[in-house]
């Protein structure tokens, strides 16, 4: 996924997705950062909606 949130330190960078989950009713993606750590990032901060066509069709799955 590419970070598209303006002003974010990783804006424009392509990151690997390790998983996804819903938190407080909002979809978050577990992304692998350039330093190889992991971070939960709101899906709305990524280009997920451009890749899937519509956010409402993306189902959250539990992280393992």
Buried (B, 14 or more C-beta within 10 A) or exposed (E): BBBBEEEEEBEEEEBEBBBBBEEEEEBBBBBEBEEEEBBBBBBEBBEBBEEEEEEEEBEBEEEE
